[in-house]
Amino acid sequence: MEGVPIPKKPSAALIWIGISAIIVGFFLAVGSIRFTGWFVPTNLDRVYLICGVSLLVGGVPIVWHDILREKHLNAIEPDRRKKKWKLWQVTLVQMAVMLVIWILSLFYNSLTK
């Protein structure tokens, strides 16, 4: 382990940059909704695009902070840490939950029609 430099601890600024990008994108998306005379939204494709881009742009610094933090913690305490879930495992569980909710909603919609 000698000769290998210990990575710097990442600052929390990366997380705040990501959160602020998501919040600003949300407000831009809500502000870009146009309505007809009967309060029917007309340009939802643009809103969905703005929300998706803001989540992507805001998620990159948050994930980058998590990667840097894991490198820093692994360099300091390689064997004494508890086993934590990796980011891909959490993402896989979230996708499985969303798939189950989608299947249940399809089943419910087919029963109500």
C-alpha positions in Angstrom: 0.0 0.0 0.0 3.0 2.2 0.2 3.4 4.6 -2.8 -0.3 4.6 -3.6 -1.7 8.0 -2.8 -4.9 8.2 -0.7 -7.7 9.9 -2.7 -9.1 13.2 -1.3 -12.4 13.1 0.5 -15.0 14.6 -1.9 -16.8 17.7 -0.8 -20.5 17.9 -0.4 -20.6 20.6 -3.2 -21.1 17.9 -5.8 -24.3 16.7 -4.1 -25.6 20.2 -3.8 -24.9 20.9 -7.4 -26.9 17.8 -8.4 -29.8 18.6 -6.2 -30.0 22.2 -7.3 -29.9 21.1 -11.0 -32.8 18.8 -10.4 -34.8 21.5 -8.5 -34.1 24.1 -11.2 -35.1 21.7 -13.9 -38.4 20.9 -12.1 -39.3 24.6 -11.9 -38.4 25.2 -15.5 -40.6 22.2 -16.5 -43.5 23.4 -14.5 -43.1 26.9 -15.8 -43.1 25.7 -19.4 -46.5 24.0 -19.2 -49.1 25.8 -21.4 -52.8 25.4 -21.0 -55.8 25.8 -23.3 -58.9 27.6 -22.1 -60.1 24.5 -20.3 -56.9 24.0 -18.3 -55.7 21.2 -20.5 -51.9 21.0 -20.8 -50.7 21.3 -24.4 -46.9 20.7 -24.5 -46.2 17.8 -22.2 -43.5 16.4 -24.4 -41.3 19.4 -23.7 -42.0 19.1 -20.0 -41.0 15.4 -20.0 -37.8 16.2 -21.8 -36.9 19.0 -19.4 -37.6 16.8 -16.4 -35.6 13.9 -17.9 -32.6 16.1 -18.8 -32.6 17.8 -15.4 -32.6 14.4 -13.6 -29.8 13.2 -15.8 -27.7 16.4 -15.4 -28.4 16.4 -11.6 -27.8 12.7 -11.1 -24.3 12.7 -12.7 -22.6 14.8 -9.9 -24.4 12.8 -7.2 -23.2 9.5 -8.6 -19.7 10.9 -9.1 -19.7 12.0 -5.5 -20.7 8.5 -4.4 -17.9 6.9 -6.6 -15.3 9.3 -5.1 -16.5 8.7 -1.6 -16.3 4.9 -2.0 -12.7 5.2 -3.4 -11.7 7.4 -0.4 -13.3 5.0 2.2 -11.8 1.9 0.5 -8.3 3.5 0.6 -8.7 4.4 4.3 -10.4 1.3 5.7 -10.3 -1.5 3.1 -11.4 -4.4 5.4 -13.1 -2.9 8.4 -16.2 -1.6 6.7 -19.6 -3.3 6.7 -20.9 -4.7 3.4 -23.0 -2.0 1.7 -25.1 -2.2 -1.3 -23.6 -1.1 -4.6 -25.2 1.5 -6.8 -26.1 -1.1 -9.5 -27.8 -3.3 -6.9 -30.0 -0.4 -5.6 -30.8 0.5 -9.2 -31.8 -3.1 -10.0 -34.1 -3.3 -6.9 -35.7 0.0 -7.9 -36.3 -1.2 -11.5 -37.8 -4.4 -10.2 -40.2 -2.5 -7.9 -41.3 -0.2 -10.7 -41.8 -3.3 -13.0 -44.1 -4.9 -10.3 -46.0 -1.7 -9.9 -46.5 -1.4 -13.7 -47.7 -5.0 -14.0 -50.1 -4.5 -11.1 -51.5 -1.3 -12.7 -52.0 -3.1 -16.0 -53.8 -5.8 -14.2 -56.0 -3.3 -12.3 -56.8 -1.4 -15.5 -57.8 -4.5 -17.3 -60.2 -5.4 -14.5 -61.8 -2.0 -14.4 -62.5 -1.7 -18.1 
